[in-house]
Amino acid sequence: MASHPYSTPAADGPEHEGAKGAARPPSSPPSPPPPPTRRATSFAAEILRAARGDGLYRRLRHGQTRGQYITIDGHSLINLCSNDYLGMGGQQGGEAASGGARSGDSGDNTPAGTGQDGTGQGEPAQIPASSRLLSGGDASHMMLEEALAESKSYESALVYPTGYMANIGAIQTLGAAWNAEKGAAAGSVIFSDELNHASIIDGCRLAGGSQTVTYAHNDVADLERKISAHAGDGRGRTMIITEGVFSMDGDVAPLKPMRDVADKCGAILVVDDAHGDFVLGESGGGTPEHLGVSPRDGRGPHVYTSSLSKGLGSFGGYVASDGDVVDLCVNRSRAFIYTSALPSYFALHAYRRMLASDVMRSRRAKLAHNVRRLAGALSEAGHPTESNTHIMPVMIGDERRAADVSERLYGAGVYAPAIRYPTVPRGEARIRMSATAWLEDEDIDAVGEALKSAVA
Ligand SMILES: Cc1ncc(COP(=O)(O)O)c(C=O)c1O
């Protein structure tokens, strides 16, 4: 019989024998030591040894981020790997986006001013410790969702604890809904860009038996060819999914022709805009606004997923779509139902960041300047970028060499980690540089100089 979890363990196991006085007779010889055994977890060490040999080992590095700098092991480095593109992750909306940290001020990067007591200070209200469908949601979630839906021109939005979960949640919900229809499973197919993010790939794996077909990166002709080969049934059981701005390449998905293909084939277009949201577009509407395919005039993605922890400088993720799709996520999305809600502390934090639209506008202008300057610095260093966004990979190729280049940059005061397989395909290792509004001209010039000697 299983014991009750709170009961005192019965004192009858081997470790209690001594206590019960069942000592060995004094004449018994000492038992021989057990034969050496491999640790049951030795497989982990073997895998890690192989990763080291292949130049694919990753180790945690802890740093303190302040403005455009990150301090690691006592070294202050120019931070070229932050996703806080607009510098909104600092003090309240990052009013003092740049410069502050250098002058040695408090540089407080914690989400200050988000207390729910209305004072803008101190502890948030009690952590709800429950899923949204139970007692985990409050007014801050609703305010944030309304603001997100309105600013992205969708009927409705739903906040998830992270952007990763928003992707898994949305894709699984749609796949499961289709496959619950009688006889539909065989026909439901997800067409996914070959360079899509891990959270999209994982969402496809959870999509209730839908088949996943990858198409060549940003290649609309290949997409169309592959959809035709699968003869979509025109009833919305075909999904096309892409990132808006590709996280490791910095290029932008051709959403206009992709939406045309979706319309032609009766598919739905899902866009994960984690890296374009709040950053691209006149009003920060992301890649759809940047490309002039707003959902307002029926030309945008049918479903839009994003992260709140990049352009907005907060934390969390969300799905936006028409009201029924969002309601379906509330009812069917396992990543939404079976986990604790995003703490209202962060919902309110994100909401307040969204109110700072003027700050974000000026940050977008500063970021655009920095993007141009960093692109110029990379060209001058002999590594022109093909990207025209804030994400600029410096292609290296070999994994070990990329790790070496990253170490040399570190030595020269620049923090830009190597991105290797499996995040990117084998043999396509790179140094991923991201421009942020935090950077000043002299930082960017220093990056160019450091790169020249690091790749020499
Ligand atoms: C393209 C893409 N989608 C989704 C995510 C997940 O977002 P989050 O960090 O909020 O979980 C990331 C994270 O880096 C990403 O790059």
The ligand as a Tripos MOL2 file, in Angstrom:
@<TRIPOS>MOLECULE
LIG
   16    16     1     0     0
SMALL
NO_CHARGES

@<TRIPOS>ATOM
      1 C1         11.5110   33.3440  -33.3240 C.3       1 LIG1
      2 C2         11.2520   33.1360  -31.8640 C.ar      1 LIG1
      3 N1         10.0160   32.7960  -31.4770 N.ar      1 LIG1
      4 C3          9.7300   32.6160  -30.1690 C.ar      1 LIG1
      5 C4         10.6810   32.7670  -29.2070 C.ar      1 LIG1
      6 C5         10.3220   32.5350  -27.7690 C.3       1 LIG1
      7 O1         10.0970   33.7430  -27.1090 O.3       1 LIG1
      8 P1         10.2580   33.8220  -25.5230 P.3       1 LIG1
      9 O2         11.6820   34.1530  -25.2630 O.co2     1 LIG1
     10 O3          9.2950   34.8780  -25.0870 O.co2     1 LIG1
     11 O4          9.8810   32.4860  -24.9920 O.co2     1 LIG1
     12 C6         11.9780   33.1240  -29.5650 C.ar      1 LIG1
     13 C7         13.0090   33.3000  -28.5160 C.2       1 LIG1
     14 O5         14.1090   33.6530  -28.7200 O.2       1 LIG1
     15 C8         12.2700   33.3160  -30.9290 C.ar      1 LIG1
     16 O6         13.5060   33.6430  -31.3310 O.3       1 LIG1
@<TRIPOS>BOND
     1     1     2 1
     2     2     3 ar
     3     2    15 ar
     4     3     4 ar
     5     4     5 ar
     6     5     6 1
     7     5    12 ar
     8     6     7 1
     9     7     8 1
    10     8     9 2
    11     8    10 1
    12     8    11 1
    13    12    13 1
    14    12    15 ar
    15    13    14 2
    16    15    16 1
@<TRIPOS>SUBSTRUCTURE
     1 LIG1         1 GROUP 0 **** ****
